[in-house]
Amino acid sequence: MTLDLFAGIPVTDYAAALPWYEKFFGGQPSFLPNDIEAVWEVAEHRYVYIVQDPKRAGSALVLSFVDDLDDRVADIARRGIEPAGHETYGGATKVIYRDADGNEISLGGGSG
């Protein structure tokens, strides 16, 4: 059985949010379903999307665990985005990013 996962992030202004997410994900969206939504495939059958939805904007909590946390954080920093914070839970690290609406997009891993 194939399982596709879509995690949605509501934003106030799609056009203003799109460049930040392109920097965060390191490229253009995988596809654009319509004029207020952009989708990135972050792993096979796993997608993160932004959608213009001002009433819900700022409430998203998305966490992805990765094997190469330090490398990904460094790559995102090279693209001009710095973490809003770090948290440690036992042997795992959570690196927190926030978009202009306050949505929390985090990366987790065994180092950081």
Backbone atoms as SQL, in Angstrom:
CREATE TABLE atoms (id INTEGER PRIMARY KEY, chain TEXT, resi INTEGER, resn TEXT, atom TEXT, x REAL, y REAL, z REAL);
INSERT INTO atoms VALUES
  (1, 'A', 1, 'MET', 'N', 0.842, -1.180, 0.000),
  (2, 'A', 1, 'MET', 'CA', 0.000, 0.000, 0.000),
  (3, 'A', 1, 'MET', 'C', 0.885, 1.240, 0.000),
  (4, 'A', 2, 'THR', 'N', 0.619, 2.147, -0.913),
  (5, 'A', 2, 'THR', 'CA', 1.318, 3.422, -0.953),
  (6, 'A', 2, 'THR', 'C', 0.567, 4.426, -0.100),
  (7, 'A', 3, 'LEU', 'N', 1.310, 5.182, 0.677),
  (8, 'A', 3, 'LEU', 'CA', 0.728, 6.211, 1.519),
  (9, 'A', 3, 'LEU', 'C', 1.335, 7.541, 1.126),
  (10, 'A', 4, 'ASP', 'N', 0.504, 8.483, 0.697),
  (11, 'A', 4, 'ASP', 'CA', 0.948, 9.845, 0.428),
  (12, 'A', 4, 'ASP', 'C', 0.567, 10.703, 1.620),
  (13, 'A', 5, 'LEU', 'N', 1.484, 11.559, 2.044),
  (14, 'A', 5, 'LEU', 'CA', 1.231, 12.457, 3.159),
  (15, 'A', 5, 'LEU', 'C', 1.387, 13.891, 2.679),
  (16, 'A', 6, 'PHE', 'N', 0.389, 14.726, 2.948),
  (17, 'A', 6, 'PHE', 'CA', 0.430, 16.146, 2.638),
  (18, 'A', 6, 'PHE', 'C', 0.267, 16.915, 3.944),
  (19, 'A', 7, 'ALA', 'N', 1.255, 17.740, 4.289),
  (20, 'A', 7, 'ALA', 'CA', 1.186, 18.594, 5.469),
  (21, 'A', 7, 'ALA', 'C', 1.004, 20.022, 4.990),
  (22, 'A', 8, 'GLY', 'N', -0.073, 20.661, 5.418),
  (23, 'A', 8, 'GLY', 'CA', -0.413, 21.994, 4.941),
  (24, 'A', 8, 'GLY', 'C', -0.020, 23.096, 5.899),
  (25, 'A', 9, 'ILE', 'N', 0.426, 24.202, 5.318),
  (26, 'A', 9, 'ILE', 'CA', 0.814, 25.386, 6.084),
  (27, 'A', 9, 'ILE', 'C', 0.021, 26.571, 5.545),
  (28, 'A', 10, 'PRO', 'N', -0.952, 27.078, 6.311),
  (29, 'A', 10, 'PRO', 'CA', -1.717, 28.230, 5.850),
  (30, 'A', 10, 'PRO', 'C', -0.913, 29.522, 6.020),
  (31, 'A', 11, 'VAL', 'N', -0.956, 30.361, 4.990),
  (32, 'A', 11, 'VAL', 'CA', -0.240, 31.638, 5.014),
  (33, 'A', 11, 'VAL', 'C', -1.218, 32.765, 4.714),
  (34, 'A', 12, 'THR', 'N', -0.870, 33.946, 5.175),
  (35, 'A', 12, 'THR', 'CA', -1.714, 35.114, 4.940),
  (36, 'A', 12, 'THR', 'C', -1.685, 35.539, 3.479),
  (37, 'A', 13, 'ASP', 'N', -0.473, 35.611, 2.913),
  (38, 'A', 13, 'ASP', 'CA', -0.284, 36.113, 1.556),
  (39, 'A', 13, 'ASP', 'C', 0.608, 35.138, 0.793),
  (40, 'A', 14, 'TYR', 'N', 0.011, 34.372, -0.103),
  (41, 'A', 14, 'TYR', 'CA', 0.739, 33.353, -0.864),
  (42, 'A', 14, 'TYR', 'C', 1.936, 33.944, -1.605),
  (43, 'A', 15, 'ALA', 'N', 1.734, 35.025, -2.336),
  (44, 'A', 15, 'ALA', 'CA', 2.810, 35.616, -3.145),
  (45, 'A', 15, 'ALA', 'C', 3.976, 36.083, -2.279),
  (46, 'A', 16, 'ALA', 'N', 3.697, 36.592, -1.100),
  (47, 'A', 16, 'ALA', 'CA', 4.757, 37.041, -0.195),
  (48, 'A', 16, 'ALA', 'C', 5.458, 35.864, 0.473),
  (49, 'A', 17, 'ALA', 'N', 4.738, 34.797, 0.764),
  (50, 'A', 17, 'ALA', 'CA', 5.310, 33.637, 1.455),
  (51, 'A', 17, 'ALA', 'C', 6.138, 32.748, 0.536),
  (52, 'A', 18, 'LEU', 'N', 5.783, 32.672, -0.735),
  (53, 'A', 18, 'LEU', 'CA', 6.428, 31.747, -1.669),
  (54, 'A', 18, 'LEU', 'C', 7.953, 31.870, -1.704),
  (55, 'A', 19, 'PRO', 'N', 8.548, 33.064, -1.810),
  (56, 'A', 19, 'PRO', 'CA', 10.013, 33.150, -1.852),
  (57, 'A', 19, 'PRO', 'C', 10.697, 32.601, -0.597),
  (58, 'A', 20, 'TRP', 'N', 10.120, 32.808, 0.580),
  (59, 'A', 20, 'TRP', 'CA', 10.710, 32.288, 1.816),
  (60, 'A', 20, 'TRP', 'C', 10.739, 30.761, 1.778),
  (61, 'A', 21, 'TYR', 'N', 9.639, 30.161, 1.348),
  (62, 'A', 21, 'TYR', 'CA', 9.572, 28.700, 1.294),
  (63, 'A', 21, 'TYR', 'C', 10.486, 28.131, 0.205),
  (64, 'A', 22, 'GLU', 'N', 10.645, 28.843, -0.893),
  (65, 'A', 22, 'GLU', 'CA', 11.595, 28.398, -1.910),
  (66, 'A', 22, 'GLU', 'C', 13.014, 28.400, -1.338),
  (67, 'A', 23, 'LYS', 'N', 13.349, 29.412, -0.546),
  (68, 'A', 23, 'LYS', 'CA', 14.662, 29.424, 0.124),
  (69, 'A', 23, 'LYS', 'C', 14.762, 28.289, 1.136),
  (70, 'A', 24, 'PHE', 'N', 13.733, 28.118, 1.934),
  (71, 'A', 24, 'PHE', 'CA', 13.756, 27.086, 2.966),
  (72, 'A', 24, 'PHE', 'C', 13.934, 25.697, 2.349),
  (73, 'A', 25, 'PHE', 'N', 13.151, 25.377, 1.339),
  (74, 'A', 25, 'PHE', 'CA', 13.208, 24.054, 0.728),
  (75, 'A', 25, 'PHE', 'C', 14.305, 23.924, -0.327),
  (76, 'A', 26, 'GLY', 'N', 14.935, 25.037, -0.680),
  (77, 'A', 26, 'GLY', 'CA', 16.062, 24.988, -1.601),
  (78, 'A', 26, 'GLY', 'C', 15.686, 24.894, -3.062),
  (79, 'A', 27, 'GLY', 'N', 14.480, 25.324, -3.409),
  (80, 'A', 27, 'GLY', 'CA', 14.107, 25.307, -4.816),
  (81, 'A', 27, 'GLY', 'C', 12.641, 25.588, -5.046),
  (82, 'A', 28, 'GLN', 'N', 12.300, 25.563, -6.301),
  (83, 'A', 28, 'GLN', 'CA', 10.927, 25.796, -6.735),
  (84, 'A', 28, 'GLN', 'C', 10.011, 24.684, -6.220),
  (85, 'A', 29, 'PRO', 'N', 8.725, 24.964, -6.119),
  (86, 'A', 29, 'PRO', 'CA', 7.778, 23.914, -5.737),
  (87, 'A', 29, 'PRO', 'C', 7.794, 22.757, -6.732),
  (88, 'A', 30, 'SER', 'N', 7.435, 21.587, -6.253),
  (89, 'A', 30, 'SER', 'CA', 7.310, 20.417, -7.119),
  (90, 'A', 30, 'SER', 'C', 6.146, 20.577, -8.082),
  (91, 'A', 31, 'PHE', 'N', 5.070, 21.188, -7.588),
  (92, 'A', 31, 'PHE', 'CA', 3.951, 21.515, -8.466),
  (93, 'A', 31, 'PHE', 'C', 3.091, 22.593, -7.825),
  (94, 'A', 32, 'LEU', 'N', 2.301, 23.251, -8.680),
  (95, 'A', 32, 'LEU', 'CA', 1.422, 24.348, -8.274),
  (96, 'A', 32, 'LEU', 'C', -0.007, 23.960, -8.647),
  (97, 'A', 33, 'PRO', 'N', -0.808, 23.475, -7.686),
  (98, 'A', 33, 'PRO', 'CA', -2.157, 23.023, -8.008),
  (99, 'A', 33, 'PRO', 'C', -3.100, 24.139, -8.452),
  (100, 'A', 34, 'ASN', 'N', -2.844, 25.353, -7.974),
  (101, 'A', 34, 'ASN', 'CA', -3.681, 26.503, -8.321),
  (102, 'A', 34, 'ASN', 'C', -2.886, 27.767, -8.013),
  (103, 'A', 35, 'ASP', 'N', -3.527, 28.927, -8.092),
  (104, 'A', 35, 'ASP', 'CA', -2.784, 30.183, -7.934),
  (105, 'A', 35, 'ASP', 'C', -2.591, 30.632, -6.484),
  (106, 'A', 36, 'ILE', 'N', -3.015, 29.826, -5.507),
  (107, 'A', 36, 'ILE', 'CA', -2.791, 30.185, -4.094),
  (108, 'A', 36, 'ILE', 'C', -2.181, 29.024, -3.304),
  (109, 'A', 37, 'GLU', 'N', -1.555, 28.085, -4.014),
  (110, 'A', 37, 'GLU', 'CA', -1.022, 26.893, -3.355),
  (111, 'A', 37, 'GLU', 'C', 0.243, 26.417, -4.068),
  (112, 'A', 38, 'ALA', 'N', 1.255, 26.032, -3.268),
  (113, 'A', 38, 'ALA', 'CA', 2.507, 25.488, -3.796),
  (114, 'A', 38, 'ALA', 'C', 2.873, 24.259, -2.979),
  (115, 'A', 39, 'VAL', 'N', 3.388, 23.226, -3.659),
  (116, 'A', 39, 'VAL', 'CA', 3.654, 21.942, -3.024),
  (117, 'A', 39, 'VAL', 'C', 5.101, 21.517, -3.292),
  (118, 'A', 40, 'TRP', 'N', 5.802, 21.116, -2.220),
  (119, 'A', 40, 'TRP', 'CA', 7.158, 20.572, -2.332),
  (120, 'A', 40, 'TRP', 'C', 7.124, 19.108, -1.919),
  (121, 'A', 41, 'GLU', 'N', 7.711, 18.245, -2.724),
  (122, 'A', 41, 'GLU', 'CA', 7.874, 16.846, -2.333),
  (123, 'A', 41, 'GLU', 'C', 9.166, 16.776, -1.530),
  (124, 'A', 42, 'VAL', 'N', 9.064, 16.504, -0.238),
  (125, 'A', 42, 'VAL', 'CA', 10.234, 16.505, 0.648),
  (126, 'A', 42, 'VAL', 'C', 10.850, 15.116, 0.794),
  (127, 'A', 43, 'ALA', 'N', 10.111, 14.104, 0.438),
  (128, 'A', 43, 'ALA', 'CA', 10.566, 12.710, 0.378),
  (129, 'A', 43, 'ALA', 'C', 9.523, 11.992, -0.460),
  (130, 'A', 44, 'GLU', 'N', 9.850, 10.792, -0.895),
  (131, 'A', 44, 'GLU', 'CA', 8.916, 10.081, -1.751),
  (132, 'A', 44, 'GLU', 'C', 7.548, 9.940, -1.080),
  (133, 'A', 45, 'HIS', 'N', 6.525, 10.438, -1.770),
  (134, 'A', 45, 'HIS', 'CA', 5.134, 10.376, -1.300),
  (135, 'A', 45, 'HIS', 'C', 4.877, 11.230, -0.054),
  (136, 'A', 46, 'ARG', 'N', 5.762, 12.180, 0.227),
  (137, 'A', 46, 'ARG', 'CA', 5.589, 13.058, 1.394),
  (138, 'A', 46, 'ARG', 'C', 5.768, 14.499, 0.948),
  (139, 'A', 47, 'TYR', 'N', 4.741, 15.289, 1.187),
  (140, 'A', 47, 'TYR', 'CA', 4.682, 16.642, 0.645),
  (141, 'A', 47, 'TYR', 'C', 4.381, 17.655, 1.750),
  (142, 'A', 48, 'VAL', 'N', 4.924, 18.853, 1.573),
  (143, 'A', 48, 'VAL', 'CA', 4.573, 19.998, 2.408),
  (144, 'A', 48, 'VAL', 'C', 4.057, 21.062, 1.447),
  (145, 'A', 49, 'TYR', 'N', 2.940, 21.664, 1.801),
  (146, 'A', 49, 'TYR', 'CA', 2.395, 22.685, 0.923),
  (147, 'A', 49, 'TYR', 'C', 2.016, 23.929, 1.704),
  (148, 'A', 50, 'ILE', 'N', 2.078, 25.065, 0.994),
  (149, 'A', 50, 'ILE', 'CA', 1.555, 26.307, 1.553),
  (150, 'A', 50, 'ILE', 'C', 0.278, 26.640, 0.782),
  (151, 'A', 51, 'VAL', 'N', -0.648, 27.253, 1.487),
  (152, 'A', 51, 'VAL', 'CA', -1.903, 27.658, 0.868),
  (153, 'A', 51, 'VAL', 'C', -2.341, 28.970, 1.501),
  (154, 'A', 52, 'GLN', 'N', -2.793, 29.888, 0.674),
  (155, 'A', 52, 'GLN', 'CA', -3.288, 31.154, 1.194),
  (156, 'A', 52, 'GLN', 'C', -4.591, 30.901, 1.935),
  (157, 'A', 53, 'ASP', 'N', -4.579, 31.160, 3.229),
  (158, 'A', 53, 'ASP', 'CA', -5.738, 30.946, 4.093),
  (159, 'A', 53, 'ASP', 'C', -5.552, 31.850, 5.311),
  (160, 'A', 54, 'PRO', 'N', -5.815, 33.151, 5.149),
  (161, 'A', 54, 'PRO', 'CA', -5.517, 34.119, 6.210),
  (162, 'A', 54, 'PRO', 'C', -6.139, 33.804, 7.573),
  (163, 'A', 55, 'LYS', 'N', -7.307, 33.197, 7.602),
  (164, 'A', 55, 'LYS', 'CA', -7.958, 32.898, 8.880),
  (165, 'A', 55, 'LYS', 'C', -7.180, 31.861, 9.692),
  (166, 'A', 56, 'ARG', 'N', -6.468, 30.967, 9.020),
  (167, 'A', 56, 'ARG', 'CA', -5.712, 29.913, 9.700),
  (168, 'A', 56, 'ARG', 'C', -4.216, 30.193, 9.785),
  (169, 'A', 57, 'ALA', 'N', -3.747, 31.212, 9.108),
  (170, 'A', 57, 'ALA', 'CA', -2.304, 31.489, 9.016),
  (171, 'A', 57, 'ALA', 'C', -1.679, 31.648, 10.395),
  (172, 'A', 58, 'GLY', 'N', -0.465, 31.114, 10.526),
  (173, 'A', 58, 'GLY', 'CA', 0.295, 31.250, 11.760),
  (174, 'A', 58, 'GLY', 'C', 0.110, 30.120, 12.745),
  (175, 'A', 59, 'SER', 'N', -0.703, 29.132, 12.432),
  (176, 'A', 59, 'SER', 'CA', -1.019, 28.058, 13.380),
  (177, 'A', 59, 'SER', 'C', -0.364, 26.722, 13.054),
  (178, 'A', 60, 'ALA', 'N', 0.379, 26.632, 11.966),
  (179, 'A', 60, 'ALA', 'CA', 0.931, 25.338, 11.555),
  (180, 'A', 60, 'ALA', 'C', 2.094, 24.907, 12.440),
  (181, 'A', 61, 'LEU', 'N', 2.179, 23.609, 12.661),
  (182, 'A', 61, 'LEU', 'CA', 3.299, 22.968, 13.354),
  (183, 'A', 61, 'LEU', 'C', 3.709, 21.778, 12.501),
  (184, 'A', 62, 'VAL', 'N', 4.851, 21.886, 11.830),
  (185, 'A', 62, 'VAL', 'CA', 5.333, 20.817, 10.954),
  (186, 'A', 62, 'VAL', 'C', 6.733, 20.439, 11.404),
  (187, 'A', 63, 'LEU', 'N', 6.961, 19.157, 11.657),
  (188, 'A', 63, 'LEU', 'CA', 8.266, 18.655, 12.086),
  (189, 'A', 63, 'LEU', 'C', 8.648, 17.480, 11.204),
  (190, 'A', 64, 'SER', 'N', 9.843, 17.562, 10.612),
  (191, 'A', 64, 'SER', 'CA', 10.376, 16.467, 9.803),
  (192, 'A', 64, 'SER', 'C', 11.676, 15.993, 10.430),
  (193, 'A', 65, 'PHE', 'N', 11.798, 14.687, 10.650),
  (194, 'A', 65, 'PHE', 'CA', 13.062, 14.124, 11.134),
  (195, 'A', 65, 'PHE', 'C', 13.918, 13.777, 9.929),
  (196, 'A', 66, 'VAL', 'N', 15.204, 14.150, 10.013),
  (197, 'A', 66, 'VAL', 'CA', 16.139, 13.935, 8.907),
  (198, 'A', 66, 'VAL', 'C', 17.412, 13.289, 9.434),
  (199, 'A', 67, 'ASP', 'N', 18.109, 12.565, 8.554),
  (200, 'A', 67, 'ASP', 'CA', 19.365, 11.919, 8.929),
  (201, 'A', 67, 'ASP', 'C', 20.533, 12.890, 8.964),
  (202, 'A', 68, 'ASP', 'N', 20.426, 13.962, 8.202),
  (203, 'A', 68, 'ASP', 'CA', 21.534, 14.893, 8.011),
  (204, 'A', 68, 'ASP', 'C', 21.192, 16.286, 8.549),
  (205, 'A', 69, 'LEU', 'N', 20.772, 16.357, 9.795),
  (206, 'A', 69, 'LEU', 'CA', 20.290, 17.604, 10.378),
  (207, 'A', 69, 'LEU', 'C', 21.307, 18.740, 10.250),
  (208, 'A', 70, 'ASP', 'N', 22.550, 18.514, 10.646),
  (209, 'A', 70, 'ASP', 'CA', 23.552, 19.586, 10.605),
  (210, 'A', 70, 'ASP', 'C', 23.737, 20.123, 9.193),
  (211, 'A', 71, 'ASP', 'N', 23.799, 19.233, 8.214),
  (212, 'A', 71, 'ASP', 'CA', 23.969, 19.662, 6.824),
  (213, 'A', 71, 'ASP', 'C', 22.775, 20.471, 6.345),
  (214, 'A', 72, 'ARG', 'N', 21.590, 20.029, 6.674),
  (215, 'A', 72, 'ARG', 'CA', 20.388, 20.758, 6.239),
  (216, 'A', 72, 'ARG', 'C', 20.300, 22.131, 6.878),
  (217, 'A', 73, 'VAL', 'N', 20.610, 22.225, 8.156),
  (218, 'A', 73, 'VAL', 'CA', 20.587, 23.527, 8.835),
  (219, 'A', 73, 'VAL', 'C', 21.611, 24.459, 8.199),
  (220, 'A', 74, 'ALA', 'N', 22.793, 23.939, 7.885),
  (221, 'A', 74, 'ALA', 'CA', 23.836, 24.747, 7.236),
  (222, 'A', 74, 'ALA', 'C', 23.392, 25.191, 5.848),
  (223, 'A', 75, 'ASP', 'N', 22.761, 24.295, 5.085),
  (224, 'A', 75, 'ASP', 'CA', 22.278, 24.656, 3.748),
  (225, 'A', 75, 'ASP', 'C', 21.221, 25.750, 3.820),
  (226, 'A', 76, 'ILE', 'N', 20.297, 25.628, 4.744),
  (227, 'A', 76, 'ILE', 'CA', 19.246, 26.637, 4.896),
  (228, 'A', 76, 'ILE', 'C', 19.867, 27.970, 5.299),
  (229, 'A', 77, 'ALA', 'N', 20.859, 27.958, 6.174),
  (230, 'A', 77, 'ALA', 'CA', 21.547, 29.193, 6.571),
  (231, 'A', 77, 'ALA', 'C', 22.244, 29.839, 5.373),
  (232, 'A', 78, 'ARG', 'N', 22.854, 29.034, 4.514),
  (233, 'A', 78, 'ARG', 'CA', 23.501, 29.580, 3.309),
  (234, 'A', 78, 'ARG', 'C', 22.489, 30.243, 2.386),
  (235, 'A', 79, 'ARG', 'N', 21.249, 29.820, 2.472),
  (236, 'A', 79, 'ARG', 'CA', 20.197, 30.432, 1.655),
  (237, 'A', 79, 'ARG', 'C', 19.565, 31.636, 2.355),
  (238, 'A', 80, 'GLY', 'N', 20.081, 31.997, 3.534),
  (239, 'A', 80, 'GLY', 'CA', 19.648, 33.222, 4.201),
  (240, 'A', 80, 'GLY', 'C', 18.584, 33.083, 5.258),
  (241, 'A', 81, 'ILE', 'N', 18.316, 31.880, 5.723),
  (242, 'A', 81, 'ILE', 'CA', 17.301, 31.676, 6.765),
  (243, 'A', 81, 'ILE', 'C', 17.973, 31.070, 7.984),
  (244, 'A', 82, 'GLU', 'N', 17.827, 31.733, 9.108),
  (245, 'A', 82, 'GLU', 'CA', 18.398, 31.264, 10.374),
  (246, 'A', 82, 'GLU', 'C', 17.299, 30.680, 11.251),
  (247, 'A', 83, 'PRO', 'N', 17.626, 29.705, 12.086),
  (248, 'A', 83, 'PRO', 'CA', 16.635, 29.134, 12.999),
  (249, 'A', 83, 'PRO', 'C', 16.117, 30.166, 13.999),
  (250, 'A', 84, 'ALA', 'N', 14.873, 29.973, 14.394),
  (251, 'A', 84, 'ALA', 'CA', 14.282, 30.795, 15.452),
  (252, 'A', 84, 'ALA', 'C', 14.616, 30.219, 16.820),
  (253, 'A', 85, 'GLY', 'N', 15.048, 28.959, 16.858),
  (254, 'A', 85, 'GLY', 'CA', 15.382, 28.335, 18.131),
  (255, 'A', 85, 'GLY', 'C', 15.795, 26.892, 17.959),
  (256, 'A', 86, 'HIS', 'N', 16.303, 26.338, 19.055),
  (257, 'A', 86, 'HIS', 'CA', 16.709, 24.931, 19.123),
  (258, 'A', 86, 'HIS', 'C', 16.142, 24.356, 20.415),
  (259, 'A', 87, 'GLU', 'N', 15.739, 23.115, 20.375),
  (260, 'A', 87, 'GLU', 'CA', 15.309, 22.412, 21.577),
  (261, 'A', 87, 'GLU', 'C', 15.968, 21.038, 21.567),
  (262, 'A', 88, 'THR', 'N', 16.263, 20.518, 22.752),
  (263, 'A', 88, 'THR', 'CA', 16.871, 19.206, 22.861),
  (264, 'A', 88, 'THR', 'C', 15.986, 18.322, 23.724),
  (265, 'A', 89, 'TYR', 'N', 15.757, 17.125, 23.235),
  (266, 'A', 89, 'TYR', 'CA', 14.951, 16.128, 23.935),
  (267, 'A', 89, 'TYR', 'C', 15.768, 14.850, 23.995),
  (268, 'A', 90, 'GLY', 'N', 16.372, 14.559, 25.137),
  (269, 'A', 90, 'GLY', 'CA', 17.222, 13.383, 25.225),
  (270, 'A', 90, 'GLY', 'C', 18.344, 13.497, 24.212),
  (271, 'A', 91, 'GLY', 'N', 18.445, 12.548, 23.297),
  (272, 'A', 91, 'GLY', 'CA', 19.477, 12.571, 22.267),
  (273, 'A', 91, 'GLY', 'C', 19.044, 13.207, 20.962),
  (274, 'A', 92, 'ALA', 'N', 17.858, 13.806, 20.913),
  (275, 'A', 92, 'ALA', 'CA', 17.358, 14.407, 19.674),
  (276, 'A', 92, 'ALA', 'C', 17.347, 15.922, 19.775),
  (277, 'A', 93, 'THR', 'N', 17.585, 16.557, 18.639),
  (278, 'A', 93, 'THR', 'CA', 17.560, 18.016, 18.543),
  (279, 'A', 93, 'THR', 'C', 16.451, 18.430, 17.596),
  (280, 'A', 94, 'LYS', 'N', 15.761, 19.488, 17.953),
  (281, 'A', 94, 'LYS', 'CA', 14.734, 20.082, 17.113),
  (282, 'A', 94, 'LYS', 'C', 15.201, 21.495, 16.776),
  (283, 'A', 95, 'VAL', 'N', 15.312, 21.797, 15.479),
  (284, 'A', 95, 'VAL', 'CA', 15.699, 23.127, 15.014),
  (285, 'A', 95, 'VAL', 'C', 14.435, 23.775, 14.462),
  (286, 'A', 96, 'ILE', 'N', 14.070, 24.909, 15.030),
  (287, 'A', 96, 'ILE', 'CA', 12.791, 25.549, 14.742),
  (288, 'A', 96, 'ILE', 'C', 12.988, 26.748, 13.814),
  (289, 'A', 97, 'TYR', 'N', 12.166, 26.800, 12.798),
  (290, 'A', 97, 'TYR', 'CA', 12.103, 27.940, 11.880),
  (291, 'A', 97, 'TYR', 'C', 10.690, 28.500, 11.930),
  (292, 'A', 98, 'ARG', 'N', 10.560, 29.803, 11.692),
  (293, 'A', 98, 'ARG', 'CA', 9.237, 30.426, 11.645),
  (294, 'A', 98, 'ARG', 'C', 9.152, 31.308, 10.403),
  (295, 'A', 99, 'ASP', 'N', 8.047, 31.175, 9.703),
  (296, 'A', 99, 'ASP', 'CA', 7.826, 32.043, 8.556),
  (297, 'A', 99, 'ASP', 'C', 7.269, 33.384, 9.032),
  (298, 'A', 100, 'ALA', 'N', 6.963, 34.290, 8.117),
  (299, 'A', 100, 'ALA', 'CA', 6.487, 35.638, 8.472),
  (300, 'A', 100, 'ALA', 'C', 5.160, 35.612, 9.230),
  (301, 'A', 101, 'ASP', 'N', 4.362, 34.558, 9.049),
  (302, 'A', 101, 'ASP', 'CA', 3.088, 34.439, 9.757),
  (303, 'A', 101, 'ASP', 'C', 3.229, 33.815, 11.137),
  (304, 'A', 102, 'GLY', 'N', 4.414, 33.269, 11.434),
  (305, 'A', 102, 'GLY', 'CA', 4.630, 32.601, 12.710),
  (306, 'A', 102, 'GLY', 'C', 4.450, 31.099, 12.657),
  (307, 'A', 103, 'ASN', 'N', 4.167, 30.537, 11.477),
  (308, 'A', 103, 'ASN', 'CA', 4.086, 29.088, 11.336),
  (309, 'A', 103, 'ASN', 'C', 5.427, 28.471, 11.726),
  (310, 'A', 104, 'GLU', 'N', 5.375, 27.358, 12.439),
  (311, 'A', 104, 'GLU', 'CA', 6.585, 26.666, 12.894),
  (312, 'A', 104, 'GLU', 'C', 6.875, 25.492, 11.974),
  (313, 'A', 105, 'ILE', 'N', 8.032, 25.560, 11.320),
  (314, 'A', 105, 'ILE', 'CA', 8.505, 24.488, 10.456),
  (315, 'A', 105, 'ILE', 'C', 9.827, 24.042, 11.066),
  (316, 'A', 106, 'SER', 'N', 9.899, 22.804, 11.547),
  (317, 'A', 106, 'SER', 'CA', 11.060, 22.339, 12.279),
  (318, 'A', 106, 'SER', 'C', 11.673, 21.115, 11.628),
  (319, 'A', 107, 'LEU', 'N', 12.975, 20.972, 11.903),
  (320, 'A', 107, 'LEU', 'CA', 13.725, 19.786, 11.512),
  (321, 'A', 107, 'LEU', 'C', 14.251, 19.136, 12.765),
  (322, 'A', 108, 'GLY', 'N', 14.191, 17.838, 12.832),
  (323, 'A', 108, 'GLY', 'CA', 14.685, 17.118, 13.988),
  (324, 'A', 108, 'GLY', 'C', 15.660, 16.048, 13.570),
  (325, 'A', 109, 'GLY', 'N', 16.536, 15.683, 14.505),
  (326, 'A', 109, 'GLY', 'CA', 17.494, 14.626, 14.237),
  (327, 'A', 109, 'GLY', 'C', 18.322, 14.323, 15.462),
  (328, 'A', 110, 'GLY', 'N', 19.228, 13.398, 15.287),
  (329, 'A', 110, 'GLY', 'CA', 20.076, 12.952, 16.388),
  (330, 'A', 110, 'GLY', 'C', 21.228, 13.880, 16.700),
  (331, 'A', 111, 'SER', 'N', 21.464, 14.883, 15.885),
  (332, 'A', 111, 'SER', 'CA', 22.522, 15.861, 16.157),
  (333, 'A', 111, 'SER', 'C', 21.976, 17.238, 15.865),
  (334, 'A', 112, 'GLY', 'N', 22.813, 18.253, 16.086),
  (335, 'A', 112, 'GLY', 'CA', 22.329, 19.588, 15.754),
  (336, 'A', 112, 'GLY', 'C', 22.980, 20.660, 16.483);
